[in-house]
């Protein structure tokens, strides 16, 4: 399933790539625009397939995502199923995920009310604090 990026995502991807000092190439721009347009996380294979047949090889997608990760544009996600996924790291929109242990569907959870815990960690002298939290369960579709 080939997808074309929205004009807004194309513009933002250009701005982000330049802002991070990365050369602007067609694969980098289109892959980043895809991640901006769609709520991930996505496997490398899913991203590659979404680019359309003949766009670039799988190794190019891996390289682009690795460069994006080094520059803080994307974050790796592991959900216990041996599939590496990536999603755009939107610092303005913190969220978590719940993963169905049956069908592997990933649902985004937008509310993260752990300010008290973060405050406790900072009170212990830690700085630049971050966290990850994933929930696992059986979704409504997979329940008998």
N, C-alpha and C positions, 0 to 999 in steps of 0.2 A: 504494500500500500504506500504509494508515493505521496508525500505531502509537500506543499509549497509553503514557505514561511510567510507570515503576515508582514506587511510593510513596517509595522511597529517593531516586530522582533528583528527584522533585517537591520533597521536603524540602530536598535539597542545593541545588537551583536557587534556591529561595526564600532560603536562607541566603546564597548567593553574590551574588545580585542586591542584596539589602539591604546586604551587606558592602561592595559596590562603589559603593553610593550610587545605584543605578539604581532608577527606579520599577518596581514589580512589576506587569507587565501579563500578561495571559493568553498572548499570542504570545511574549513574552520568556521566560516561565517554561517554556512547552512546548518551544520551540526549544532552550533550554539543557538541559532535562531529556533531550531526545532525544540531544544530544551527550554527555551524561553516561552514558546507558544504552548507547550504541553506540560501538564503537571506530571512529573516523573515520580519515582525513578524508573529508568529504562535500562534494559540490558544492552550491551554493545551490539548484539545481533538485532535487537528491535530497532535501535537507532539506524543501523546499517540498512535494514530493510525499508525503513521509512524514507530513506534518501532516494530510493528508486534504483532500478536495475542499471548497472553501468556507471553510476555516479562516481564511486570510488571503491577501493578494495577495503576489506575488513581491517587490515593492518593500519590503514590511514585513519579509520575511526578510532582504533585503539590509541594511536599516536596523538591525535587531536585531544581526546579525552584525558590522556596522561598530561599533556601540556596544560590543559584547562585546570586540572587538579593542582598542579604545581603552582599555578597563578591564583588559586583560590576561587575559581569560577564555578567549579563543580565539586561534588562530594561523592565518594564511594559509599555504597550501601550494600551490606550483606544481610540476608534474611534467613540464614540457616539452610539454604537449598543449593549451595554451591554455585549460585549465579551472581556474578558481580554486576551491580547496577550503578548507574550514575544519575544524579539530578543536579539541576542548577542550584547553586548555593545562594539563596535569596536571604540576605542578612536582615531584611525588613519583615520577613515572614517566617518565623520559627514554627516548626511543626514536627510531628512524629508520625509513625505508621502503625497500622495493625495489619497483620499478615494472616491470611487463612491457611491453616496447616493442611487443608485438604486440596483446594484448588489453586493455592498460591496467590490469590488475588491480594493486591496491596491497596489499602485505603488510607488516605491522608487524614490525620487528626490535627485540626488547626489550633485547638486550645492547649496551652502548656502552662499551667498555673503552678510553677514550682519556685516562685520567687523566694519563698522562705528557705528552701534548701540551698539555693544559690547564695543567699545572704549568709547562711551558716558557713558555707565553704569560704566565702570571701572574708568572713570574720576570723577564720583560721589562717589568714595571710596569703591565700591564693589569689592570683590575678589572671586576667585573660581566661576566665572560666567558661567552659562549654560542657555540653553533655549530649548523649544520645540515649534514646529510649524507644524501644520497639515492643509492641505487644503481639502475641501470637494466640490464635484461637480458631474456632470453626465458624465461618460466616453463616448467615441465615440460609443462603442457597444450598449449602452443603449439609445442613442439619437434616436428620430424618424427619 
